[in-house]
Amino acid sequence: MTTYKGLRGIISYDAMETIRNTNEWMGASARALGSYPAFALLPSPVFKLMSAWGRVTERSFARMVIKPDWEIPPVVSEDGQDHVVYVEPVLRRPFGDLVHFRVARRDPVARKVLLVAPMSGHYATLLRTTVTSLLPDCEVYVTDWHNARDIPVSCGKFDIEDYTQYLVDFIRHLGPDTNVIAVCQPAPLALAATAMLAEEDPKAQPRSLILIGGPIDPDAAATEVTDFGNRMTMGELDYLMIQQVGFKYRGAGRMVYPGLAQLSSFITMNAETHAKAFLDKIFAEARGEASEGDRHNTFYDEYLAVMDMTAEFYLSTVERIFKGLEIAQNRFTVNGKPVDLGKITQTAVMTVEGANDDISAPGQCVAALGLCTGVPDSRKTQHLEPGAGHYGIFAGKSWRLNIRPLVLDFIDDQMHPAGPRKRRRGGAVPVDCGATTLSERDSKIAV
């Protein structure tokens, strides 16, 4: 018999989808009505504005239920040839795949990189620019997490322990010459997965582990994200945030933290900036100055595309990583077995933080170095990027010009510890690291 809470969850989930669908329909109707040829005879701009509002609204609400494509451009080789990039699953699992970006007609590259994508409301395609920037120099793999609403209840649960075990399996499959780059939310779990490998299968430890803007110790520096987690009790989070997938999806009945609920939180954090961006876009459409691939569409096509997280993953992340500080205090367990971060001995560790990061503030990620007591100081390093926000340290200007060269140098150091390393071009050029794009300036993606 369906419980009251379960029925409430289904109604709430379908109500959100109904609101989204209605807004998409209203946008489509306004676009069609405002574009009617007869209205062109009237000397009023209202119909152009109506059509422009409709186009922007229809596109925005439609994007919320669409998984973006990777759309990785070809890699240009030194001889000037274009090499097409194919996205190929290597390991398929119910809750996420290990994906390889195969560059056609190119010999395998020595640097093997596993990008651990966040599971925090957005798809792994959030790392599209990160992947694109690494492909010329690396064999790139990524964790492609699935939308929980599309996973049948029969597939079982998926919490942070299952997530960690997925990472263990992925790293073991790729081999000990793998360099793991964990971006934001999965940083503490990537650290735990490395420690599990160090104890269970020491030869399978990754060569290096790069942690970028992750909440290793959320209490090291308070942010709005950590304050929210401390203010809310687990009971309140369960009651207010968790809903049951509606009837139209394969995961009907699964308890989730809905992507649409997460998206509303993202937008609320910067409501005025987002409102201005959409008003500017509407007026640009009305004047005929907008284009399909303009900055607004490029950013919001990704930003608005959200996915559901399983309820157990969301709640266990808040309870054990943020409230319980299990990673920060080296008390994390998987299936009842303690995970000792001090067991990591063969993996070099690097942390990257942004000085202006208001999601994972400076101090939260670098705490990993103190926890890795088994790694020699000579194989640990940290980088604090001046003027960089959360998004910029893995996908923005700061990543492209400053951080990426440092990461590649760090990887090369582990591949050839005794020999000279080839410096990355552009790595030592001083630049203005301030945010200059919409994505770097306005993104509040809580990963």
C-alpha positions, 0 to 999 in steps of 0.5 A: 500500500502506498504510504502518504509520504510516497503519494505526496512525493509522486504528486510533488514530482509530477506537479513540478514536471507539469509546471515545467511542461506548461511553461514550455507549452506557453513559450511555444504558443507565444512564439507561434502567435507572435510570429503570425505574419498578419501581426507584422502589419501592426506598428507595435513591438509587442508581438516581436517581444511576445515571439522573442519571449516565447522562443527563450521560454520554450528553449529554456524549459525544454532544456531541463529534461534533455541530456546535453551531447558531448559535442567534442570538436576534432583534435588537430594533430601536429601535421594539421590533420583533424582527428574525430573524437568518438565517445565510447563506453568502456564499462557500463553500470546501472548508475554510471558508465566509464566513458573513453574519448577515442581520438580516431587515427591517433596512437594512444597517448602516454598520459592517461586521465580519468576525470571524475565528474560530479553528481550534483544535479548536472550531467558529466557534460559540465566538464566538456571544456575540461575534456576538450582542453585535455584531449590533445595531450591525454587519453581521457576517460570520464565517469558518466553518471546516469539520471536517477529518474531513468533507473528502475527501482529494481536496480537497487540503491546508490549511495556514497559507498556505492559511488566510491566502489564504482570509482575503485572499479573504474580505476582498477580497470584502467590500471596503475598508470592512471591519473585521476582528476576529481572535480568538486563534489567527488573529491573526498570519495576519489580520495577514499577510493584511492585509499581502498585500492592502496589497502586492498590492491596496492599495485592498482593505486593510480599514479596521481590524484588531482583534487579540484575544489572539493569539500575534503573538510567542509568545516575548514572554511564556511560557505553558503553551501556548508551553512545550509547543510548545518542549518537543516536537520536530516529529517527536514532535508528528507521531508522537504527535498526528497520526492518520488519519481513520477509515472512517466519515467522508467524509475517511477517510484524511486526516491530522488532529490529532483534536478528541478529542485536543485536548479531552483536552488542554483537560480535563487542563489543568483536570481538578479543576475539570471533575471538580467541575463534572460531579459537581455536575451529576450530583447536581443531576440526581438531586435534580431541580434541573437544567434543559436550559438551565442554566449547565453545559449551556450551557457544556459543549454548546459546550466538548465539541463539537470538530472535527479540524484538518488535520495540515498546519495544526496542524504548520505553526502550531506550527513557523512561528508558535510555534517559528520565530517567522516573524510575530514576526520579519516572515519569513512567506512565502506560496507562497515570496513574503515577506509584509512587515508594514511594507507595511500603511499604510491599516489602523488596528490595535488590540490587546486583551489580558487581564491574566490570559490564560494562553493568549496572555499580555500582550505576545504580541498587542501586539507587532503594533503594533511590526511595523506600521511603516507605520501612523502611531502615531495609528492604532494603539492597545492595550488591556489588560483588568484581571482578564480571562482568555483567554475573557473578552476576546472572549466574557465579561463583560469583552468585553460591558462594557468591550472591545466599546464600545472596539472599536466606538469604534475602528471609528467613529474610522476611519469618521469620522476628523475628526468627533465619534464617538458613545460606546458606552453603558456603555463608561466604566463601571468594573466588576469585571472578575473572572470570574464565570461558569463559562465565564470562570473555567474555560475553557482553550480554546487558541485 
